[in-house]
Amino acid sequence: MKGKLLAISAAVLLGLSGMGLFYTTSILATDRVEQETVTGASTATFSVENMTCASCPITVSKAMSRVEGVKNVDIDFRNKLATVTFDPTIANPDQIGEASTSIGYPASLTEGSE
């Protein structure tokens, strides 16, 4: 367990260094099979409001990741975007966007997404 925590901490620090502030939930997905092949997966990109600090992307990512069927969430803090890979037979973009909106970060699909 200690090794996993160190790897997570280092990965989060690297992701937040240099003010690039790019966060990927796969860093925290220690209980998931990270090299899982996602077949039949869909991707949707959301514009996310109210992200103002380095912990906001983590909060949004956790909320979206809790939706059953979500495989991966990438947050681009600088551009206020979340790109989500999910199983469309289990989840849909409305559920994913609502997960973020319900915690105070309104998320709406971007043009051309899904």
VENLIN-V389235 format. One record per pair of residues at least 4 apart in sequence whose ideal C-beta (glycine too) atoms are under 8 Angstrom apart, sorted by the first residue. I is the first residue (numbers start at 1). GAP is how many residues later the second one is. If there is no record, write none. Layout:
i={I | I}
gap={GAP | GAP}
This chain:
i={1 | 2 | 3 | 4 | 4 | 5 | 6 | 7 | 8 | 8 | 8 | 8 | 9 | 10 | 11 | 11 | 12 | 12 | 12 | 12 | 12 | 13 | 15 | 15 | 15 | 15 | 15 | 15 | 16 | 16 | 16 | 16 | 20 | 21 | 21 | 21 | 21 | 22 | 22 | 22 | 22 | 22 | 23 | 23 | 23 | 23 | 23 | 23 | 23 | 24 | 24 | 24 | 24 | 24 | 25 | 25 | 25 | 25 | 25 | 25 | 25 | 25 | 26 | 26 | 26 | 28 | 28 | 29 | 29 | 29 | 32 | 36 | 38 | 38 | 38 | 38 | 40 | 40 | 40 | 41 | 41 | 41 | 41 | 41 | 42 | 42 | 42 | 42 | 42 | 43 | 43 | 43 | 43 | 43 | 43 | 44 | 44 | 44 | 44 | 44 | 44 | 44 | 44 | 45 | 45 | 45 | 45 | 45 | 45 | 45 | 46 | 46 | 46 | 46 | 46 | 46 | 46 | 46 | 46 | 46 | 46 | 46 | 46 | 47 | 47 | 47 | 47 | 47 | 47 | 48 | 48 | 48 | 48 | 48 | 48 | 48 | 48 | 48 | 49 | 49 | 49 | 49 | 50 | 50 | 50 | 50 | 51 | 51 | 51 | 51 | 51 | 51 | 51 | 52 | 54 | 54 | 55 | 56 | 56 | 56 | 57 | 57 | 57 | 58 | 59 | 59 | 59 | 60 | 60 | 60 | 60 | 60 | 60 | 60 | 60 | 61 | 61 | 61 | 61 | 62 | 63 | 63 | 63 | 63 | 63 | 64 | 64 | 64 | 64 | 64 | 64 | 64 | 64 | 65 | 65 | 66 | 66 | 67 | 67 | 67 | 67 | 67 | 68 | 68 | 69 | 69 | 69 | 69 | 69 | 69 | 70 | 70 | 70 | 70 | 70 | 71 | 71 | 71 | 72 | 72 | 73 | 73 | 73 | 73 | 74 | 74 | 74 | 75 | 75 | 76 | 76 | 76 | 76 | 81 | 82 | 82 | 84 | 84 | 86 | 86 | 86 | 87 | 88 | 91 | 91 | 92 | 93 | 93 | 93 | 93 | 94 | 95 | 96 | 96 | 97 | 97 | 97 | 97 | 98 | 99 | 99 | 100 | 100 | 100 | 101 | 101 | 101 | 109 | 109}
gap={4 | 4 | 4 | 4 | 26 | 4 | 4 | 4 | 4 | 19 | 20 | 22 | 4 | 4 | 4 | 16 | 4 | 11 | 15 | 16 | 46 | 4 | 5 | 6 | 7 | 8 | 9 | 12 | 4 | 5 | 7 | 38 | 58 | 33 | 36 | 56 | 57 | 52 | 53 | 54 | 55 | 56 | 4 | 34 | 35 | 38 | 51 | 52 | 54 | 37 | 48 | 49 | 50 | 51 | 4 | 36 | 37 | 39 | 40 | 47 | 48 | 49 | 6 | 8 | 46 | 33 | 34 | 5 | 36 | 43 | 4 | 35 | 33 | 34 | 47 | 49 | 47 | 48 | 49 | 30 | 44 | 45 | 46 | 47 | 43 | 44 | 45 | 46 | 72 | 40 | 41 | 42 | 43 | 70 | 71 | 39 | 40 | 42 | 49 | 52 | 65 | 69 | 70 | 36 | 37 | 38 | 39 | 64 | 65 | 68 | 35 | 36 | 37 | 38 | 47 | 50 | 51 | 54 | 61 | 62 | 63 | 64 | 67 | 33 | 34 | 60 | 61 | 62 | 63 | 12 | 27 | 32 | 33 | 34 | 52 | 57 | 58 | 59 | 31 | 56 | 57 | 58 | 6 | 54 | 55 | 56 | 5 | 6 | 9 | 24 | 26 | 29 | 54 | 4 | 4 | 23 | 4 | 4 | 21 | 49 | 4 | 18 | 20 | 4 | 4 | 44 | 46 | 4 | 13 | 15 | 22 | 40 | 43 | 45 | 47 | 4 | 12 | 14 | 21 | 4 | 36 | 37 | 39 | 40 | 42 | 6 | 9 | 18 | 20 | 32 | 35 | 36 | 43 | 5 | 8 | 4 | 33 | 19 | 24 | 28 | 29 | 32 | 22 | 23 | 17 | 18 | 19 | 20 | 21 | 22 | 14 | 15 | 16 | 21 | 26 | 14 | 15 | 16 | 12 | 13 | 9 | 10 | 11 | 12 | 8 | 9 | 10 | 6 | 7 | 4 | 5 | 6 | 7 | 29 | 18 | 25 | 9 | 12 | 4 | 5 | 10 | 4 | 4 | 4 | 5 | 4 | 4 | 16 | 20 | 21 | 4 | 4 | 4 | 11 | 4 | 10 | 11 | 12 | 4 | 4 | 8 | 5 | 6 | 7 | 4 | 5 | 6 | 4 | 5}
